[in-house]
Amino acid sequence: MGWLFGRKRDSDDANEVLRRYNDAEAARLAAMTSGAAGETESGDGTPVPASTPLSVSSGSTEFLVEDVFTITGRGTVATGTVRSGVLRVDDDIVVLRDSAPQARTRITGIEMFRKHVDEVAVGELAGLVLREKIAIARGDVIRRTSSG
């Protein structure tokens, strides 16, 4: 980083910087999902929430689509964030655009940062591998259909 009194001062190791960042991010996400999203006090001492906590409704599971890819041999992959609930492999889903159903299909796989998982929960970023090639775009909402 620079010289200080005749000795070169080393900058923080990259692994240490990443560890501190990951710890802070994990604490922030835990606070968001628990509903205590970093409350601060205003000038008069009343607590003011810093951000809106993520909703964890048991009624519906929603996934907000950020990008869509087509992978040869795998199918359509929708990437995005789970806004509520839990999505699992083999869940039947419906794609909504402006609250109107666009298509129905099934999740055949879930990937997170180059690893395969069986389920994703609130706040997690993931890619959903869909069975059919369907018309899906950024901003669409994927919702799990009720089984039964």
Secondary structure, 3 states (H helix, E strand, C coil): CEEECCEEECCCCHHHHHHHHHHHHHHHHHHHHHCCCCCEECCCCCEECCCCCCCCCCCCCEEEEEEEEEECCCEEEEEEEEEECCEECCCEEEEEECCEEEEEEEEEEEEECCEEECEECCCCEEEEEECCCCCCCCCCEEEECCCC
